[in-house]
């Protein structure tokens, strides 16, 4: 039990590294890196869109490779690649090289997160998966909190490279610890599939194909696209909006990010706990409502302490979102392999949405000269997510002894 808890905590730490450091640190350092390297917001849009393309491609890679080498090895290798890429960024002055490394970092986020559905299913009981995935998804907030401590310490003095050095070294330590604990927990060996008779094989393959086109699966994929489209630009352009348009200084911007990180540390766990009791759909409705409210604050009244309130609302929503979706998939999918396939495609859709959202938001900001339109669009997408959530079926109330769901409710 203690080893399983340690595994969940370590998965959380790798999410902190691949998402918190690998994706969101750049968003906090955009103004400082712009001043040093000289690039405009169109390039920010292009580079973040490229990062999402990396996420998309690596999500597909994870779906294909995880059954071959095992989820444990996929996660360990991704942590090592993430650490290496973080350490290489401060060594370069070439924005194209940095863009390529940021794309690779986004890819490691996908190759860490997709196999987690398999690993969580192996170490966490069915009834606690919402709680476990809530904690894992909140890992990003721990990374963002560390960023918010390091950025004002170094970026204010023009030492943005030191921030990358620190997070790279932290990630090296995390990756080594994950390797040791996964080996001790037997997660570096592949799960052995049950042998199927020819008749059973004939039944399983069509069944898998039919499950992939179930209405709830298509809804999940659509929702993941919209989640990426809305939430990634929210953070990508947050520091730029606060510092270049609204006139806040680097310290206040760091405070906003600190709120996002600190609230997120508890939000994932709290919403995950709530979802195990009220149902995952109810929890999804809550978090999407928070996204809508946070975005509207940045449109209607982004002054005084309101950006801090908006940051808290966004954090309450953002980190649990990425735990609720895989928890929902793991409860409705007919097998662990099917859950990995469904969630892998969901991550591809999320990457596609993030790519288009970041690129489109960069173009909009560059041509309009304002970031307010970005947040207005995000609030509209949040409303659409609420509508789609209401169409999702409730998760299966019972599970088989293997921890797999046995009932498939129809879409209401």
VEXDREN-2710 file (C-alpha; in Angstrom, 1 decimal):
% VEXDREN-2710
k/r/px/py/pz
1/UNK/0.0/0.0/0.0
2/UNK/2.8/2.4/0.9
3/UNK/4.7/1.5/-2.3
4/UNK/1.5/2.2/-4.4
5/UNK/1.1/5.6/-2.7
6/UNK/4.7/6.4/-3.4
7/UNK/4.1/5.5/-7.1
8/UNK/1.2/7.9/-7.3
9/UNK/3.2/10.6/-5.6
10/UNK/6.1/10.1/-8.1
11/UNK/3.7/10.2/-11.0
12/UNK/2.6/13.5/-9.7
13/UNK/6.2/14.7/-9.6
14/UNK/6.8/13.8/-13.2
15/UNK/3.6/15.6/-14.3
16/UNK/5.1/18.6/-12.4
17/UNK/8.2/18.3/-14.5
18/UNK/6.8/17.6/-17.9
19/UNK/3.8/19.9/-17.7
20/UNK/4.8/22.5/-15.0
21/UNK/8.4/22.9/-16.2
22/UNK/8.2/21.6/-19.7
23/UNK/5.2/23.5/-21.0
24/UNK/4.2/26.3/-18.6
25/UNK/7.6/27.7/-17.5
26/UNK/8.0/29.2/-21.0
27/UNK/4.7/31.1/-20.6
28/UNK/6.1/32.7/-17.4
29/UNK/9.4/33.6/-19.1
30/UNK/8.1/34.9/-22.4
31/UNK/8.7/38.6/-21.7
32/UNK/12.2/38.0/-20.4
33/UNK/13.2/35.6/-23.2
34/UNK/11.7/38.1/-25.7
35/UNK/13.9/40.9/-24.4
36/UNK/17.0/38.6/-24.5
37/UNK/16.5/36.7/-27.8
38/UNK/14.2/39.1/-29.8
39/UNK/11.0/37.5/-31.0
40/UNK/7.4/38.7/-31.3
41/UNK/4.1/37.3/-30.3
42/UNK/3.5/35.7/-33.7
43/UNK/6.6/33.6/-32.9
44/UNK/5.2/32.8/-29.4
45/UNK/2.0/31.5/-31.1
46/UNK/4.0/29.5/-33.6
47/UNK/6.3/28.0/-31.0
48/UNK/3.5/27.0/-28.6
49/UNK/1.5/25.6/-31.6
50/UNK/4.6/23.6/-32.5
51/UNK/4.8/22.3/-28.9
52/UNK/1.2/21.2/-29.1
53/UNK/2.0/19.4/-32.4
54/UNK/4.8/17.6/-30.5
55/UNK/2.3/16.7/-27.8
56/UNK/-0.1/15.4/-30.5
57/UNK/2.5/13.2/-32.3
58/UNK/3.9/11.8/-29.0
59/UNK/0.4/11.0/-27.8
60/UNK/0.1/8.8/-30.9
61/UNK/3.6/7.4/-30.2
62/UNK/2.6/6.5/-26.6
63/UNK/-0.6/4.7/-27.8
64/UNK/1.5/2.5/-30.2
65/UNK/4.6/2.0/-28.0
66/UNK/3.1/1.5/-24.5
67/UNK/1.7/-2.0/-25.2
68/UNK/5.1/-3.0/-26.6
69/UNK/7.5/-1.8/-23.9
70/UNK/5.1/-1.2/-21.0
71/UNK/3.8/1.9/-19.3
72/UNK/6.5/1.9/-16.7
73/UNK/9.4/2.1/-19.1
74/UNK/7.5/4.7/-21.2
75/UNK/7.2/6.9/-18.2
76/UNK/10.8/6.5/-17.0
77/UNK/12.2/7.2/-20.5
78/UNK/10.0/10.3/-20.8
79/UNK/11.2/11.7/-17.5
80/UNK/14.9/11.2/-18.6
81/UNK/14.3/13.0/-22.0
82/UNK/12.4/15.8/-20.2
83/UNK/15.4/16.4/-17.9
84/UNK/17.8/16.5/-20.8
85/UNK/15.7/18.9/-22.8
86/UNK/15.3/21.3/-19.8
87/UNK/19.1/21.4/-19.3
88/UNK/19.8/22.1/-23.0
89/UNK/17.5/25.2/-23.3
90/UNK/19.8/27.6/-21.3
91/UNK/22.7/26.5/-23.5
92/UNK/21.2/27.9/-26.7
93/UNK/20.7/31.4/-28.1
94/UNK/19.0/30.1/-31.2
95/UNK/15.2/30.5/-31.0
96/UNK/14.7/27.7/-33.5
97/UNK/16.6/25.3/-31.3
98/UNK/14.8/26.4/-28.2
99/UNK/11.5/26.0/-30.1
100/UNK/12.5/22.4/-31.0
101/UNK/13.4/21.7/-27.4
102/UNK/10.0/23.1/-26.2
103/UNK/8.3/20.9/-28.7
104/UNK/10.2/17.9/-27.4
105/UNK/9.2/18.8/-23.8
106/UNK/5.6/19.0/-24.8
107/UNK/6.0/15.6/-26.3
108/UNK/7.3/14.1/-23.0
109/UNK/4.2/15.5/-21.3
110/UNK/2.1/13.2/-23.6
111/UNK/4.3/10.2/-23.3
112/UNK/4.2/10.5/-19.5
113/UNK/0.5/11.1/-19.1
114/UNK/-1.0/8.6/-21.6
115/UNK/0.6/5.5/-20.0
116/UNK/-0.5/6.6/-16.6
117/UNK/-4.0/5.3/-17.3
118/UNK/-2.4/1.8/-17.4
119/UNK/-0.2/2.3/-14.4
120/UNK/-3.0/3.8/-12.2
121/UNK/-5.2/0.8/-13.2
122/UNK/-2.5/-1.5/-11.9
123/UNK/-1.8/0.2/-8.6
124/UNK/-5.0/1.9/-7.6
125/UNK/-8.4/0.4/-6.7
126/UNK/-11.4/1.2/-8.9
127/UNK/-13.2/3.3/-6.3
128/UNK/-10.2/5.6/-5.6
129/UNK/-9.1/6.3/-9.2
130/UNK/-10.8/9.8/-9.2
131/UNK/-8.8/10.7/-6.2
132/UNK/-5.5/9.3/-7.5
133/UNK/-5.9/10.9/-11.0
134/UNK/-6.9/14.2/-9.3
135/UNK/-3.6/14.2/-7.3
136/UNK/-1.6/13.2/-10.4
137/UNK/-3.2/15.9/-12.5
138/UNK/-2.5/18.5/-9.8
139/UNK/1.2/17.8/-10.3
140/UNK/1.3/20.6/-12.9
141/UNK/0.5/23.0/-10.1
142/UNK/3.5/22.0/-8.1
143/UNK/5.7/22.7/-11.1
144/UNK/4.0/26.0/-11.7
145/UNK/4.5/26.9/-7.9
146/UNK/8.2/26.2/-8.2
147/UNK/8.3/28.3/-11.3
148/UNK/6.7/31.2/-9.5
149/UNK/9.4/31.0/-6.8
150/UNK/12.3/30.8/-9.3
151/UNK/11.1/33.4/-11.9
152/UNK/11.1/36.5/-9.7
153/UNK/14.4/35.4/-8.1
154/UNK/16.3/35.2/-11.4
155/UNK/14.3/36.7/-14.3
156/UNK/14.1/40.1/-12.7
157/UNK/17.9/40.2/-12.9
158/UNK/17.9/39.0/-16.4
159/UNK/19.0/35.5/-15.4
160/UNK/16.2/33.6/-17.0
161/UNK/18.6/30.8/-18.0
162/UNK/19.2/30.0/-14.3
163/UNK/15.6/29.1/-13.9
164/UNK/15.9/26.4/-16.7
165/UNK/19.0/25.1/-15.0
166/UNK/17.3/24.7/-11.7
167/UNK/14.2/22.9/-13.0
168/UNK/16.4/20.7/-15.2
169/UNK/18.4/19.5/-12.1
170/UNK/15.2/18.9/-10.1
171/UNK/13.8/16.8/-13.0
172/UNK/17.0/14.7/-13.1
173/UNK/16.5/13.8/-9.4
174/UNK/12.8/13.0/-10.0
175/UNK/13.6/10.7/-13.0
176/UNK/16.2/8.7/-11.0
177/UNK/13.8/8.2/-8.1
178/UNK/11.0/7.1/-10.4
179/UNK/13.4/4.5/-12.0
180/UNK/14.3/3.1/-8.6
181/UNK/10.7/2.9/-7.2
182/UNK/9.2/1.6/-10.4
183/UNK/11.7/-1.2/-10.5
184/UNK/11.0/-2.1/-6.9
185/UNK/7.2/-2.0/-7.6
186/UNK/7.5/-4.3/-10.7
187/UNK/6.2/-1.6/-13.1
188/UNK/9.1/-2.0/-15.5
189/UNK/7.8/-5.4/-16.6
190/UNK/5.0/-5.5/-19.1
191/UNK/1.6/-6.8/-18.1
192/UNK/1.1/-10.3/-19.6
193/UNK/-2.0/-10.4/-21.7
194/UNK/-4.4/-13.3/-21.2
195/UNK/-4.2/-15.9/-24.0
196/UNK/-7.3/-15.8/-26.2
197/UNK/-8.7/-18.6/-28.3
198/UNK/-9.4/-17.9/-32.0
199/UNK/-13.1/-17.5/-31.2
200/UNK/-12.4/-15.1/-28.4
201/UNK/-10.1/-13.1/-30.7
202/UNK/-12.8/-12.8/-33.3
203/UNK/-15.2/-11.4/-30.7
204/UNK/-12.7/-9.0/-29.0
205/UNK/-11.5/-7.1/-32.1
206/UNK/-15.0/-6.0/-33.4
207/UNK/-15.9/-5.2/-29.8
208/UNK/-12.9/-2.8/-29.5
209/UNK/-13.8/-1.2/-32.8
210/UNK/-17.4/-0.7/-31.7
211/UNK/-16.3/0.8/-28.4
212/UNK/-14.2/3.4/-30.1
213/UNK/-17.3/4.8/-31.9
214/UNK/-19.6/4.8/-28.9
215/UNK/-21.2/8.3/-28.4
216/UNK/-19.5/8.9/-25.0
217/UNK/-16.1/8.2/-26.5
218/UNK/-16.7/10.7/-29.3
219/UNK/-17.9/13.3/-26.8
220/UNK/-14.7/12.8/-24.7
221/UNK/-12.6/13.4/-27.8
222/UNK/-14.5/16.5/-28.7
223/UNK/-14.2/17.8/-25.1
224/UNK/-10.5/17.2/-25.0
225/UNK/-10.1/19.2/-28.2
226/UNK/-12.0/22.1/-26.7
227/UNK/-10.1/21.8/-23.4
228/UNK/-6.8/22.2/-25.2
229/UNK/-8.2/25.0/-27.4
230/UNK/-9.3/27.1/-24.4
231/UNK/-7.1/26.4/-21.4
232/UNK/-3.6/26.4/-23.1
233/UNK/-3.9/29.9/-24.5
234/UNK/-5.2/31.1/-21.1
235/UNK/-1.8/30.4/-19.6
236/UNK/0.4/31.0/-22.6
237/UNK/-0.6/34.7/-22.9
238/UNK/-1.3/35.3/-19.2
239/UNK/2.0/37.0/-18.3
240/UNK/2.1/39.0/-21.5
241/UNK/-1.5/40.2/-20.9
242/UNK/-0.7/41.2/-17.3
243/UNK/2.7/42.8/-17.9
244/UNK/2.4/44.4/-21.4
245/UNK/-1.3/45.4/-21.6
246/UNK/-2.6/45.7/-18.1
247/UNK/0.6/47.3/-16.7
248/UNK/1.3/44.9/-13.8
249/UNK/5.0/44.4/-12.8
250/UNK/6.9/41.1/-12.7
251/UNK/6.2/40.6/-9.0
252/UNK/2.4/40.8/-9.4
253/UNK/2.6/38.5/-12.4
254/UNK/4.6/36.0/-10.3
255/UNK/1.9/36.3/-7.6
256/UNK/-0.8/35.4/-10.1
257/UNK/1.2/32.4/-11.1
258/UNK/1.8/31.5/-7.5
259/UNK/-2.0/31.5/-6.9
260/UNK/-2.4/29.2/-9.8
261/UNK/0.2/26.9/-8.5
262/UNK/-0.8/27.0/-4.8
263/UNK/-4.5/26.5/-5.4
264/UNK/-3.8/23.8/-7.9
265/UNK/-1.9/21.8/-5.3
266/UNK/-5.1/21.2/-3.4
267/UNK/-7.7/21.6/-6.3
268/UNK/-6.8/18.3/-8.0
269/UNK/-6.9/16.3/-4.8
270/UNK/-10.1/18.0/-3.6
271/UNK/-12.0/17.8/-6.9
272/UNK/-10.8/14.2/-7.3
273/UNK/-12.1/13.3/-3.8
274/UNK/-15.4/15.1/-4.6
275/UNK/-15.7/13.2/-8.0
276/UNK/-15.5/9.9/-6.2
277/UNK/-18.6/10.9/-4.2
278/UNK/-20.7/13.0/-6.4
279/UNK/-19.8/11.5/-9.8
280/UNK/-17.3/12.7/-12.4
281/UNK/-19.9/14.6/-14.5
282/UNK/-20.8/16.8/-11.6
283/UNK/-17.2/17.6/-10.9
284/UNK/-16.7/18.4/-14.6
285/UNK/-19.6/20.9/-14.6
286/UNK/-18.0/22.6/-11.6
287/UNK/-14.6/23.0/-13.2
288/UNK/-15.9/24.2/-16.5
289/UNK/-18.0/26.8/-14.7
290/UNK/-14.8/28.0/-13.0
291/UNK/-13.1/28.4/-16.4
292/UNK/-16.0/30.5/-17.7
293/UNK/-15.9/32.8/-14.7
294/UNK/-12.1/33.2/-14.7
295/UNK/-12.0/34.1/-18.3
296/UNK/-14.9/36.6/-18.0
297/UNK/-13.0/38.4/-15.1
298/UNK/-10.1/39.0/-17.5
299/UNK/-12.5/40.4/-20.1
300/UNK/-14.8/42.6/-17.8
301/UNK/-12.7/43.7/-14.8
302/UNK/-9.0/42.7/-15.0
303/UNK/-7.9/45.3/-12.4
304/UNK/-7.0/45.4/-8.7
305/UNK/-7.0/42.0/-7.1
306/UNK/-9.4/40.5/-9.5
307/UNK/-6.7/38.8/-11.6
308/UNK/-5.7/36.9/-8.4
309/UNK/-9.3/35.8/-8.0
310/UNK/-9.5/34.7/-11.6
311/UNK/-6.2/32.8/-11.2
312/UNK/-7.7/30.9/-8.2
313/UNK/-10.8/30.0/-10.2
314/UNK/-8.8/28.9/-13.2
315/UNK/-6.5/26.8/-11.1
316/UNK/-9.5/25.2/-9.3
317/UNK/-10.6/24.1/-12.8
318/UNK/-7.5/23.5/-14.8
319/UNK/-5.6/20.9/-12.9
320/UNK/-8.5/18.7/-12.0
321/UNK/-9.7/18.6/-15.7
322/UNK/-6.7/16.4/-16.7
323/UNK/-7.5/14.0/-13.9
324/UNK/-11.2/13.8/-14.4
325/UNK/-11.1/12.8/-18.0
326/UNK/-8.7/9.8/-17.6
327/UNK/-10.6/8.7/-14.4
328/UNK/-13.8/8.8/-16.4
329/UNK/-12.3/6.8/-19.3
330/UNK/-10.8/4.2/-16.9
331/UNK/-14.3/3.6/-15.4
332/UNK/-16.2/3.3/-18.6
333/UNK/-13.6/1.5/-20.8
334/UNK/-13.9/-2.3/-21.0
335/UNK/-10.2/-2.9/-20.5
336/UNK/-7.0/-1.2/-19.6
337/UNK/-5.8/-1.5/-23.2
338/UNK/-8.9/0.1/-24.4
339/UNK/-8.6/2.9/-21.8
340/UNK/-5.1/3.6/-23.1
341/UNK/-6.3/3.7/-26.7
342/UNK/-9.2/6.0/-25.9
343/UNK/-7.2/8.3/-23.7
344/UNK/-4.3/8.3/-26.2
345/UNK/-6.6/9.7/-28.9
346/UNK/-8.1/12.1/-26.4
347/UNK/-4.6/13.5/-25.8
348/UNK/-4.2/13.8/-29.6
349/UNK/-7.4/15.8/-29.7
350/UNK/-6.2/17.9/-26.8
351/UNK/-2.9/18.6/-28.5
352/UNK/-4.7/19.6/-31.7
353/UNK/-6.9/22.0/-29.8
354/UNK/-4.0/23.5/-27.9
355/UNK/-2.0/23.9/-31.2
356/UNK/-4.9/25.7/-32.9
357/UNK/-5.8/27.7/-29.8
358/UNK/-2.3/28.9/-29.2
359/UNK/-1.6/29.8/-32.8
360/UNK/-4.9/31.5/-33.3
361/UNK/-4.6/33.4/-30.0
362/UNK/-1.2/34.6/-31.0
363/UNK/-2.5/35.9/-34.4
364/UNK/-5.4/37.6/-32.7
365/UNK/-3.3/39.4/-30.2
366/UNK/-0.8/40.4/-32.8
367/UNK/-3.4/41.9/-35.1
368/UNK/-5.8/43.4/-32.5
369/UNK/-3.2/44.6/-30.1
370/UNK/-5.2/43.3/-27.2
371/UNK/-5.5/40.0/-25.3
372/UNK/-9.1/40.6/-24.1
373/UNK/-10.5/38.8/-27.2
374/UNK/-8.6/35.6/-26.3
375/UNK/-10.3/35.4/-22.9
376/UNK/-13.7/36.2/-24.3
377/UNK/-13.3/33.2/-26.7
378/UNK/-12.2/31.0/-23.8
379/UNK/-15.3/31.8/-21.8
380/UNK/-17.5/30.9/-24.8
381/UNK/-15.7/27.5/-25.2
382/UNK/-16.2/26.9/-21.5
383/UNK/-20.0/27.2/-21.9
384/UNK/-19.8/24.7/-24.8
385/UNK/-17.9/22.3/-22.6
386/UNK/-20.7/22.5/-20.0
387/UNK/-23.3/21.6/-22.6
388/UNK/-21.3/18.6/-23.8
389/UNK/-20.7/17.4/-20.2
390/UNK/-24.5/17.3/-19.7
391/UNK/-24.7/14.8/-22.6
392/UNK/-22.1/12.4/-21.1
393/UNK/-23.4/9.2/-19.5
394/UNK/-22.9/8.6/-15.8
395/UNK/-19.9/6.4/-15.0
396/UNK/-20.6/2.7/-14.4
397/UNK/-21.6/2.1/-10.8
398/UNK/-20.0/-1.3/-10.5
399/UNK/-16.8/-3.0/-11.5
400/UNK/-15.6/-6.5/-12.2
401/UNK/-13.1/-8.1/-9.8
402/UNK/-10.3/-7.0/-12.2
403/UNK/-11.4/-3.4/-11.7
404/UNK/-13.0/-3.1/-15.1
405/UNK/-16.5/-1.7/-15.7
406/UNK/-19.2/-4.0/-16.8
407/UNK/-22.1/-1.6/-17.7
408/UNK/-22.3/1.0/-20.4
409/UNK/-25.1/3.5/-19.9
410/UNK/-26.5/5.2/-22.9
411/UNK/-26.0/8.9/-23.7
412/UNK/-28.9/10.9/-22.4
END
